[in-house]
Amino acid sequence: MSTEKRNALGKGLSALLNDSPSVNANKHTYANPNSQLAELDSLGSVNEIKINEIEVNPFQPRTEFDEQALADLSASIKLQGLIQPITVRRVSPHAYQLISGERRLRASKMAGLTQIPAYVRTANDQQMLEMALIENIQRENLNAIEVALSFQRMIDECSLKQEELGDRVSKNRSTVTNYLRLLKLPPTIQASLRDGGITMGHAKALLAVEDPAAQLYIHQQIIKNELSVRKVEEMVREIQKAPVKKEGKQPETLSYQLQKVEDDLASKFSTRVKLKVSSQGNGSIEIPFLSEDDLGRILEMLDW
């Protein structure tokens, strides 16, 4: 592979790496033994590293790993070895920290390997986080909510603007924005998208609805009736045509405890619930519904 092609590979991980292919693969240069390592062994090359010398990445954004997929990968590693090296940074002469490849590391342990091929890199903590997030985002099987959460972490923890984030992950700003907007959906809908109950297309259609109660109702209909994205878009258009009720006098501000009750009731009924409490302590509970079917659902939950 030519240098030109190699340089073109990477607005992602390679843009963050400080090593160079020109570094001597056998170089062993350290600073004062009590200070940080000045350079790493075999920087830029593939090294065989003892698995028990590698600690997991504390910045790993992914916490769940499919056990069956790990078992399948482990079986493949037993037969063919690990084809794609992991990436680590060296923190002491006999200790490494994983940057990317935790799934491969876990599967290698399951396969009984004692050593694993690895690229050795230099990276500070922010670069570690960025590389872990970017490597995570580039996975083909990552769901939309995981991508959105990784984007948000890069913005919050790496102090990146959306344009800079887009450059890091080779995506345009509108794509980044669309993913981040998913985090504005109610938690129930986010969980459904994460678990495959609805698609990204369904979620984008729901984002066109401002009222969380309406979003939750449409989401329930998607699950119950296996609605297509086109059908959901039609429902959204119908809701948008409905007249908006004007608010009258603003209700009293709720205490933290009453806000918690309101939130818990909204989760229970999958619709926005309003507590109206006067300064005298009396008030009412308002549970809106979007159709006769929705009313029937709420009454059934109330054992009516």
N, C-alpha and C positions, 0 to 999 in steps of 0.2 A: 504493500500500500504506500503510495507516495505521501510526502509531507503535506502537500497541498490537500489531498483527500483527507488525511488525518485531521488537519486543522478544521476542515469543513464539518466534521462530525458533531461539533458540539457546542451549541448554545446552552445545552443542559449541563450535565455533570462535568464535561471536560473544560467548560468555561471557568469552572471554579477551582480546578486543580492547578497547583503551583509547580508540579514536577514537569520535566521535559524529557522527551525521548533521547535527547543527546547526553543525558547524565550517565556517567559510567555505572554500569550495572553491578560492578563489584566494589563500589566505593564504600569505605567504612570510615566516616569522619564524624567525630563527636566533639562537642564543646567541652568545657569543664564538666566532669562527671556529676557535679552537683547542680548544673544548670540544665536548661532544655536542650534536647538533641538538636544539633545544628543541621545535620543531614541524615537521611534514612538509608539503611542498608538496601542495596539493589533497587534504588528508587526508579520507578517507571517500568520495572520488569515484573514478571510473574515469579513469585516466591512460594516455596512450600513451607507453610507455617503450621506449627503444632496447634491443634484445635483448643487444647486446654490453656493456651496463652492468649486466646481471643475473648474479650468481653463484649457483650452486646452493646449496640448503639443506644445511649440514654436518650437520644433524640428521635428514636424510631417512631414514626407517626402511626404505624400499623400495629395493632395489638392482637388481632385475631388471625389465625392461620388455619386453613382447611386441613384437618387431620388426614383425610383420605388423599388429598393432593400431595401432602408431605410424604405419605407412605408410598405413593406412586413414584415420586421423585427419588426417594430413598432406594427403591428397588432398581430404578434406572442407574443410579450412581453405583450401586453394587456391581452391576453388569458392565457399565461403560466408563465409570469414573465421573468426576465432575468436569463438565466441558467448559462451563463459563466460570472463571475465577470470581471470588468475592473481592470486595475492596475494603482495605483497613488503613488506619493510621497507626504509626508506632508511637507509644507513649513512654516506653523504657526499653532497655536492651532485650527483655524477654516478655514484653506485654504489648498487646495490640488492642485497638478499639475498632469495632466494626463500623464501617461507613454505610455500606449497602450489601445486600445479599443474605439477610437473616434467614430467609426461607431455605436457601441453599446450605447455609451453615447448619440449620436444624436437621435438614434431611441427611446431611453428611454425618452428623452425630448418630442419627438413627441407623445409618448404614454401617456404623462401626469404624469410620475413618478416624485416624489419629492425627493426620496432617491434611491440609487443604490448600489448593493453589489460591494465591491472593495477590492483588496489586497493592503496593504500598504507596500511600499518598501523604502529603502534608496538608493539614487543615486545622484552622482554629475552630472554636465551638460554633460560631455562626455559620461557617462554611460546612461544618458537620451537619448542622440542622438543614441547611439548604440542600446539600447533596442527598441526605436521607429523604427529604420531601420530594425532590425532583425525581430520584430513583423510584420512589413510591408512585408518583403521579404517572410515570411512564409505563406502569404495569398495564397490560391489556385487560386484566380481569378486575381492575379497580372499579368500584361502583361510583356513581356520580356524587354521592354525599361524601365519600372518602376523599374524592378529588377536591370538592368544595372546601372541606375542612383543612386539607393540606394547603390550598390556596390561601385560606384565611390565616393559617399559622404563619405562612411566609410573609404575609402583609404585617401581621401583628408582631411577630418575634424577630423577623429579619429587617423590619422597617423598610419594606419595599412598597413602591407605588404600583398601581395596577399595570401601568405601561412597562415598568421594570420587571414585574412578575411575568408578564407576557413574553418578554425577551428571554427570561430564564428558562421558561418551559416551551418556547417556540410556539406560542399561541397568540392570536390577536386579542386585543383588549375586549372586544365584544364577547368572545368565548369565555374569557376569564370572568367578565361581569355576569354572564348567564349562569355560570356555576356558583358564584358567590350569592346570587339572588335566591338560590335554592335554600340557603340557610335562613331565609325569612319565612319559609313555610312553617306551619304548625309542626311540632315535634312528631305527632302521629303520622303525618304525611312524609316527613323526612325519613322516619323509620321504615315506612312502606317502600319508599324509593330505594333505600339502602338494601332492603331484604328482597327486592325484586317484585313486590306486589304491584307497583306501577312502573312505567317507563319514564325516561327523561322527557319524552314528548308529552306525556300526561302532566308531568310536573310543570313544564313550561306553559301549558294551557292554564293550569291552576293559578300560576303567577299573575295572569291577566285579571284575576278576581281580587279585589282589595279586601273584602270582608272575610276574615278567617272562618266564620261560621259557614259561609257559602262554600269556601274551599273544602272544609271538612265534610259538608253534605255531598258535594260532587265526588269527593274521594270515596266516600262510602258507596255511592252509586257505581263508581268504577269497579270496586272490589266485588260488590254484590252482583252486578250485571255484566261484568267483564267488558266494559265499554271500550271502544276503540278511541284513539286520540281524536279522530274527526268528530265522533259523537260528543266527546267532552268539549271540544271547541264550539260545537253548536249549543250545548248547555250554557257555556260561558257567555256566548253572544246573547242568549235569551235573558240571562240574569243581568247583563249590562244594560239591557233595554228597560228593565223594571225601574219605576220611579224611585228616587231616593227620598226616604222619610226625613224631613227636617227636624233637627234636634231643638227641643224647647229649652226650658231652664236647665242649666247644668246641675247634675246631682252633687250631693255632698261628696267630698273626697273620702275614699275608703281608707280605713286603717290597714296596716300591713296584714293583720290577722284576717280581716274581711276580704282583702284582695286574694289571700291564699285560698279562702273558701270559694271565692268566685272562680279562681283558676282550677281548683279541684272539681267543681261542678261542671265547668266547661269541658274538662277532660273526660268526665264520666258520661256526659250526654253528647260528646262530639259536636258541640255547637257552642257559640258564644253565649254565656249566661251573664245576666246583669243583676247585680245586687243594688237596690236603691234604698239607702238608709238615711233617715232624717236626723237632725241634731238631737231629737228626743229619743232616738234609738229604735223607732219603728220603721217599717219599710216593706219592700216586696222583692220577690225573685222573679225575674223575667227570663223565660226560655223561648227564644224565637224558633220558628220552624219555616222551612222553605217550600213545603208541599204537603198534601194530605198524607202521602207515604211517610214523610219525615215526621209529621205529627203522630202518626200511628206508631212509629218507632219509639218516639219519646214516651208516649202513653204506655207502651208495652214495658219499657224500662221502669216506669212508675207503678207497674202492676195495676193499671187502670182497667 
